[in-house]
Amino acid sequence: MAFGLLMGAALLSLLGALFHGVAGHRLYMGNINASNLEPLAKTLSLVSWHTFTIMLLVGAGTLVCVAYNPALKLMAYPIILTNAAGALMFLALGLGSHRQLLTLPGLYLMGGTAMLAVLGVG
């Protein structure tokens, strides 16, 4: 296993979590709160948004654990699959009718995390 690749994947996931949880929160929730959505829909949107932020943080922590303890490498595969599937979703929707998704960092951060992690676990 490649320690540096796994740590790089963890760093990308952590950067994604920080961007998503802070800057993304401000932009997204600003738009949501300015909308005509019902209060419950706004609250559920906030919960959904930060559930994804938590997933990014857990992924980063898991990849650090695997980097320091290669015997735990099976723990990396759900993180790899989640990030690869997320990147593919961004790409598929972005190539379809949601072109703006190609300009957001999600595709690149999740794709990079998955690629570095899969290379890191060998």
Contact map, one row per residue, 1 for C-alpha under 8 A:
11100000000000000000000000000000000000000000000000000000000000000010010000000000000000000000000000000000000000000000000111
11111100000000000000000000000000000000000000000000000000000000000010000000000000000000000000000000000000000000000000001111
11111110000000000000000000000000000000000000000000000000000000000011000000000000000000000000000000000000000000000000000100
01111111000000000000000000000000000000000000000000000000000000000010000000000000000000000000000000000000000000000000000100
01111111100000000000000000000000000000000000000000000000000000000000000000000000000000000000000000000000000000000001101100
01111111110000000000000000000000000000000000000000000000000000110110000000000000000000000000000000000000000000000001100110
00111111111000000000000000000000000000000000000000000000000000110010000000000000000000000000000000000000000000000000000000
00011111111100000000000000000000000000000000000000000000000000000000000000000000000000000000000000000000000000001001000000
00001111111110000000000000000000000000000000000000000000000100100000000000000000000000000000000000000000000000011111100000
00000111111111000000000000000000000000000000000000000000001111110000000000000000000000000000000000000000000000001000000000
00000011111111100000000000000000000000000000000000000000000100000000000000000000000000000000000000000000000000000000000000
00000001111111110000000000000000000000000000000000000000000100000000000000000000000000000000000000000000000011011000000000
00000000111111111000000000000000000000000000000000000001101100000000000000000000000000000000000000000000000011001000000000
00000000011111111100000000000000000000000000000000000001100100000000000000000000000000000000000000000000000000000000000000
00000000001111111110000000000000000000000000000000000000000000000000000000000000000000000000000000000000000000000000000000
00000000000111111111000000000000000000000000000000001001000000000000000000000000000000000000000000000000010010000000000000
00000000000011111111100000000000000000000000000000001101100000000000000000000000000000000000000000000000000000000000000000
00000000000001111111111000000000000000000000000000001000000000000000000000000000000000000000000000000000000000000000000000
00000000000000111111111100000000000000000000000000000000000000000000000000000000000000000000000000000000000000000000000000
00000000000000011111111110000000000000000000000000001000000000000000000000000000000000000000000000000000000000000000000000
00000000000000001111111110000000000000000000000001001000000000000000000000000000000000000000000000000000000000000000000000
00000000000000000111111111000000000000000000000000000000000000000000000000000000000000000000000000000000000000000000000000
00000000000000000111111111100000000000000000000000000000000000000000000000000000000000000000000000000000000000000000000000
00000000000000000011111111110000000000000000000000000000000000000000000000000000000000000000000000000000000000000000000000
00000000000000000001111111111100000000000000000010000000000000000000000000000000000000000000000000000000000000000000000000
00000000000000000000011111111100000000000000000000000000000000000000000000000000000000000000000000000000000000000000000000
00000000000000000000001111111110000000000000000000000000000000000000000000000000000000000000000000000000000000000000000000
00000000000000000000000111111111000000000000000000000000000000000000000000000000000000000000000000000000000000000000000000
00000000000000000000000011111111100000000000010000000000000000000000000000000000000000000000000000000000000000000000000000
00000000000000000000000011111111110000000000000000000000000000000000000000000000000000000000000000000000000000000000000000
00000000000000000000000000111111111000000000000000000000000000000000000000000000000000000000000000000000000000000000000000
00000000000000000000000000011111111010000100100000000000000000000000000000000000000000000000000000000000000000000000000000
00000000000000000000000000001111111110000100000000000000000000000000000000000000000000000000000000000000000000000000000000
00000000000000000000000000000111111100000000000000000000000000000000000000000000000000000000000000000000000000000000000000
00000000000000000000000000000011111110000000000000000000000000000000000000000000000000000000000000000000000000000000000000
00000000000000000000000000000000111111000000000000000000000000000000000000000000000000000000000000000000000000000000000000
00000000000000000000000000000001101111101100000000000000000000000000000000000000000000000000000000000000000000000000000000
00000000000000000000000000000000000111111100000000000000000000000000000000000000000000000000000000000000000000000000000000
00000000000000000000000000000000000011111110000000000000000000000000000000000000000000000000000000000000000000000000000000
00000000000000000000000000000000000001111111000000000000000000000000000000000000000000000000000000000000000000000000000000
00000000000000000000000000000000000011111111100000000000000000000000000000000000000000000000000000000000000000000000000000
00000000000000000000000000000001100011111111110000000000000000000000000000000000000000000000000000000000000000000000000000
00000000000000000000000000000000000000111111111000000000000000000000000000000000000000000000000000000000000000000000000000
00000000000000000000000000000000000000011111111100000000000000000000000000000000000000000000000000000000000000000000000000
00000000000000000000000000000001000000001111111110000000000000000000000000000000000000000000000000000000000000000000000000
00000000000000000000000000001000000000000111111111000000000000000000000000000000000000000000000000000000000000000000000000
00000000000000000000000000000000000000000011111111100000000000000000000000000000000000000000000000000000000000000000000000
00000000000000000000000000000000000000000001111111110000000000000000000000000000000000000000000000000000000000000000000000
00000000000000000000000010000000000000000000111111111000000000000000000000000000000000000000000000000000000000000000000000
00000000000000000000100000000000000000000000011111111100000000000000000000000000000000000000000000000000000000000000000000
00000000000000000000000000000000000000000000001111111110000000000000000000000000000000000000000000000000000000000000000000
00000000000000000000000000000000000000000000000111111111000000000000000000000000000000000000000000000000000000000000000000
00000000000000011101100000000000000000000000000011111111100000000000000000000000000000000000000000000000000000000000000000
00000000000000001000000000000000000000000000000001111111110000000000000000000000000000000000000000000000000000000000000000
00000000000000000000000000000000000000000000000000111111111000000000000000000000000000000000000000000000000000000000000000
00000000000011011000000000000000000000000000000000011111111100000000000000000000000000000000000000000000000000000000000000
00000000000011001000000000000000000000000000000000001111111110000000000000000000000000000000000000000000000000000000000000
00000000000000000000000000000000000000000000000000000111111111000000000000000000000000000000000000000000000000000000000000
00000000010010000000000000000000000000000000000000000011111111100000000000000010000000000000000000000000000000000000000000
00000000111111000000000000000000000000000000000000000001111111110000000000000000000000000000000000000000000000000000000000
00000000010000000000000000000000000000000000000000000000111111111000000000000000000000000000000000000000000000000000000000
00000000010000000000000000000000000000000000000000000000011111111100000000110010000000000000000000000000000000000000000000
00000110110000000000000000000000000000000000000000000000001111111110000000010010000000000000000000000000000000000000100000
00000110010000000000000000000000000000000000000000000000000111111111000000000000000000000000000000000000000000000000000000
00000000000000000000000000000000000000000000000000000000000011111111100100000000000000000000000000000000000000000000000000
00000100000000000000000000000000000000000000000000000000000001111111111110110000000000000000000000000000000000000000000000
11110110000000000000000000000000000000000000000000000000000000111111110000000000000000000000000000000000000000000000000000
00100000000000000000000000000000000000000000000000000000000000011111110000000000000000000000000000000000000000000000000000
00000000000000000000000000000000000000000000000000000000000000001111111110000000000000000000000000000000000000000000000000
10000000000000000000000000000000000000000000000000000000000000000111111110000000000000000000000000000000000000000000000000
00000000000000000000000000000000000000000000000000000000000000000100111111000000000000000000000000000000000000000000000000
00000000000000000000000000000000000000000000000000000000000000001100111111110000000000000000000000000000000000000000000000
00000000000000000000000000000000000000000000000000000000000000000100111111111000000000000000000000000000000000000000000010
00000000000000000000000000000000000000000000000000000000000000000000001111111000000000000000000000000000000000000000000000
00000000000000000000000000000000000000000000000000000000000001000100000111111110000000000000000000000000000000000000000000
00000000000000000000000000000000000000000000000000000000000001100100000111111111000000000000000000000000000000000000100010
00000000000000000000000000000000000000000000000000000000000000000000000011111111100000000000000000000000000000000000010000
00000000000000000000000000000000000000000000000000000000000000000000000000111111110000000000000000000000000000000000000000
00000000000000000000000000000000000000000000000000000000001001100000000000111111111000000000000000000000000000000100000000
00000000000000000000000000000000000000000000000000000000000000000000000000011111111100000000000000000000000000001110110000
00000000000000000000000000000000000000000000000000000000000000000000000000001111111110000000000000000000000000000100000000
00000000000000000000000000000000000000000000000000000000000000000000000000000111111111000000000000000000000000000000000000
00000000000000000000000000000000000000000000000000000000000000000000000000000011111111100000000000000000000001101100000000
00000000000000000000000000000000000000000000000000000000000000000000000000000001111111110000000000000000000001100110000000
00000000000000000000000000000000000000000000000000000000000000000000000000000000111111111000000000000000000000000000000000
00000000000000000000000000000000000000000000000000000000000000000000000000000000011111111100000000000000011001100000000000
00000000000000000000000000000000000000000000000000000000000000000000000000000000001111111110000000000000011101100000000000
00000000000000000000000000000000000000000000000000000000000000000000000000000000000111111111000000000000001000100000000000
00000000000000000000000000000000000000000000000000000000000000000000000000000000000011111111100000000000000000000000000000
00000000000000000000000000000000000000000000000000000000000000000000000000000000000001111111110000001100011000000000000000
00000000000000000000000000000000000000000000000000000000000000000000000000000000000000111111111000001100001000000000000000
00000000000000000000000000000000000000000000000000000000000000000000000000000000000000011111111100000000000000000000000000
00000000000000000000000000000000000000000000000000000000000000000000000000000000000000001111111111101000000000000000000000
00000000000000000000000000000000000000000000000000000000000000000000000000000000000000000111111111111100000000000000000000
00000000000000000000000000000000000000000000000000000000000000000000000000000000000000000011111111100100000000000000000000
00000000000000000000000000000000000000000000000000000000000000000000000000000000000000000001111111100000000000000000000000
00000000000000000000000000000000000000000000000000000000000000000000000000000000000000000000111111100000000000000000000000
00000000000000000000000000000000000000000000000000000000000000000000000000000000000000000000111111111000000000000000000000
00000000000000000000000000000000000000000000000000000000000000000000000000000000000000000000111111111110000000000000000000
00000000000000000000000000000000000000000000000000000000000000000000000000000000000000000000010001111111000000000000000000
00000000000000000000000000000000000000000000000000000000000000000000000000000000000000000110110001111111011000000000000000
00000000000000000000000000000000000000000000000000000000000000000000000000000000000000000110011000111111101000000000000000
00000000000000000000000000000000000000000000000000000000000000000000000000000000000000000000000000111111100000000000000000
00000000000000000000000000000000000000000000000000000000000000000000000000000000000000000000000000011111111000000000000000
00000000000000000000000000000000000000000000000000000000000000000000000000000000000000000000000000000111111110000000000000
00000000000000010000000000000000000000000000000000000000000000000000000000000000000001100100000000001001111111000000000000
00000000000000000000000000000000000000000000000000000000000000000000000000000000000001110110000000001101111111100000000000
00000000000000000000000000000000000000000000000000000000000000000000000000000000000000100000000000000000111111110000000000
00000000000110010000000000000000000000000000000000000000000000000000000000000000000000000000000000000000111111111000000000
00000000000110000000000000000000000000000000000000000000000000000000000000000000001101100000000000000000011111111100000000
00000000000000000000000000000000000000000000000000000000000000000000000000000000001101110000000000000000001111111110000000
00000000100100000000000000000000000000000000000000000000000000000000000000000000000000000000000000000000000111111111000000
00000001110110000000000000000000000000000000000000000000000000000000000000000001001000000000000000000000000011111111100000
00000000100000000000000000000000000000000000000000000000000000000000000000000011101100000000000000000000000001111111110000
00000000100000000000000000000000000000000000000000000000000000000000000000000001000100000000000000000000000000111111111000
00001101100000000000000000000000000000000000000000000000000000000000000000000000000000000000000000000000000000011111111100
00001100100000000000000000000000000000000000000000000000000000100000000000010001000000000000000000000000000000001111111110
00000000000000000000000000000000000000000000000000000000000000000000000000001001000000000000000000000000000000000111111111
01001000000000000000000000000000000000000000000000000000000000000000000000000000000000000000000000000000000000000011111111
11111100000000000000000000000000000000000000000000000000000000000000000000000000000000000000000000000000000000000001111111
11000100000000000000000000000000000000000000000000000000000000000000000010010000000000000000000000000000000000000000111111
11000000000000000000000000000000000000000000000000000000000000000000000000000000000000000000000000000000000000000000011111
